[in-house]
Structures are given as C-alpha cells and as structure tokens.
Amino acid sequence: MKSKKERDWKFIIGMIVLIAIFAVMGGAFWNMVGKQAQMVREEEQKEEANAISAIYIETGEFLKTGVFVDLNNGAIFSANVPAEGIYNKKGKLISDDVLENGDKVKIYGDGIMLESFPGQYPGVTKIRRTGRASLEETQEYEDQVNGMMKPVAVQ
C-alpha cells in the first residue's frame, strides 16, 4: 500500500502540471485575441487611409441631384448612400439619413471610381458625416460644380 505522503506528492505534482497546462492555453488564447484585434486595427487604418473626404453639393435648377466634390483633388463624382444609412462623427447611424447641401463627409469603399462625367463611385460601403462647410465654402463648391456641369453649347 502506498503511503499517504506519496499520494499527496503525486496530487500536488498533478495539480501543478494541470495549472501549467491551463496557463499555456490561456496565454495562447489571449495571444490569438491580441493578434485578431491588431488585424482589425490595421484594417480600420487601411480603410481610413483610403477614405475620400468630400463635400455634398446639390445641383440642378428644377430637379435637384446631389454630387460630391473630393476635397483633396476637386474631382466631382456621384455615389449612392449605402442601404444601412449614414453615420455621424461618433460612428452612430443617423436616423434621418439624408445629406444636405454643404455636408462634409468621409466616403469609404473599394476605391474604384468609374471614368465618366461626373465620376461614379459604385463601391461605397459607408458614408460618415463629419461636419458642415461654411456658407462661403459651400458657395465656392456650388459654383465649381455648376460651372463644370453646364451643358456646352454646340456651334
């Protein structure tokens, strides 16, 4: 018959091994969670770097249509609001997902712009309203859009 002391030592060693196994498994789990979080952060940074900062401008005398003007290069383009709607500065969905003349936005998507006039951005995945342009700034972009969108008279 084994002595009580020998059984106690085996129990203690067994518990130490079990605790070590759980520690290794826990460490591996948290390492995996950390890597996943890092991948999400990198994806968000990439998405943010590819986002287009633009201003929404309404154009047309009778039938108002909206276009965007890229604030970096002045390109005029159209894009549809995604089905889920528009987000505010804090990343919350806005209930009245309607853009107004002079709204500044960030537009996220696949980055593929169709070469037409105005350009078309069909791959929009998210639009986030970032603020409002001043009246002077809005007027400046309205003039730019209206000047470029005027039909050219054929002679």
N, C-alpha and C positions, 0 to 999 in steps of 0.2 A: 504494500500500500504506500502511495506517495504521501509525503509529508505535507502538512498544511503550508509550510514555508515555501516549498517548491511550487505548489499550486498558486500561491499568492504572487510569486515572481513571474510565473507564466501569464497570469492575469494582467499584471502591471505591464509586462512587455507587449502583450497583445493590445492593450489599450493605447500604448504609445504608438505602436505601428498603425492602429486604426486612426488615431488623431493625425498622424503624419500623412496618411492617405487622404483624409478629408482636407487637410491644409493644402496639399498639392492640387487636389481637384478644385478647391475654392480659388486658389491662385490662378489656375488655368482659366476658370470661368471669368474672373474679373479681368484677366488679360484679354480674353476674347471680347468682353463687353467694351473695354477701353479701345481696342482696335476698331470695333464697329462704330463707336462714337467718333473716332478720328476720321473714318471713311465718310461718315455723314457730314462732319465739319468741312472736309475737303470738297465734297460735292456741293455744299452750300456756297463755299468760297468760289468755286468754279462757276456756279450758276450766277452769283452776284457779279463776277467779273465779266460775264457775257451779257448781262442785262443792259437794255438800252434805256437811257434817261431821255425822256421826251416830254413834250407839252401837247395837250389835246386842243385842237383848233377846229371850230365849226366853220364850214364854208358853204357857199351857195346862197343865192338870194331868196329863192322860194322854197326849194326842197333842201333843207339843211342836212348836210352829211358831215361826218367827223373824220379828220385825218390827224396824224401825229407828225410832229417835227422833231427829229433827232437833235437833242441839244448839243451833241458833240460835233456833228458834221452838217447839220442843216437839212438832211435828207427828209423828204416828205413821203409818208407811207400810210397805208391803211392796215388795220388789224381788227379782228373780231375779239370782243370780250369773251373770255372762256366761260363755259356753261356754269361753272361754280360761282362766278361773280368777280368782284373787285375787292382787294384787301386795302386796309388803311395802313398808316405808318407803323402801327404796332403789330401788324400781321393778322388782324382780325377781319373776317368777312364783313363787308358793309351791306346793310340791308337794302339801301337804295342804290343798287349797283349801276348808276348812270353817271357817266362822265359829263362834266360841264366845261364850257369854253374856258381855257386858261388853267385847267388842272395839270399839274406836273405829275408824271407817273414814271414808274420803272416797269419795263416790259421784259418778261422772262420767256424764253422759248428755245427752239432748236437753232436759232441764229441764221436760218436760211431765208433770205429776202428775195422775192421774185422780181426780176428786172422788168418792170412795167412803169407806167407813169400814171398816178403815183405808184410807188413801190407797194408791194403787198407782202405782208408778213403772216403767212398762214399757220405757222407752227407755234403760235403763242400759247403758253401753258399757264401763265399767271400775270396779272396786272396789279400793281400796288400803287395806290395814290400816295404821293409823297408831300404834296402841298399845293399851293396856288401861286401862279405867276402874278406879278403886279399888273395893273391895267396897262401901263406903258409897254411892258414886255409882251403881254398878250396882244396888244395892238400891233406891235412890231412883227410878231409871227403871223398875225392875221394878214397884214399887208404882204408879207413874203409869200404866204400860201395863195392869196388871191391873185398876186402878180404872176405866179407860176402856173396857176390853174386856169387862167383866162384862155378862152379859145383864140387861136391865132387866125387872123383874117387872111384868107387865101386871095391872092391878087391875080 
